[in-house]
Amino acid sequence: MWISQPTDEHRRAAHAAAEAAQFSTPAGCAGLAAFFSGGSLAPPDSPAVPPGEFLTAKAVSGAVIFAAVSNEPAKAPEKFKQFLAQGLDVTVRLKLWR
């Protein structure tokens, strides 16, 4: 939901989903990437704590790498190509590059 509607509510929901999935999984890393994308890392009623530089990029790369190598690691290069194609398709469909 966050990618099509990047609100703070959805960003925080992505963090909760990441925690439930466990941060050491592809899904957990993807949820963290959304959470790290902006806003504050602190609870809503606390002073703002901005995310560090490159946290989103590192979490996204972790998610992609984990997903590519977790099952059939020998096919990782092929999976990376598929993931890139899927990512580009999403950006085109959602008009994220304007």
Summary of the structure (lengths in Angstrom):
residues: 98
radius of gyration: 14.4
end to end distance: 19.8
largest distance: 46.3
contacts: 247
relative contact order: 0.12
helix: 62%
strand: 0%
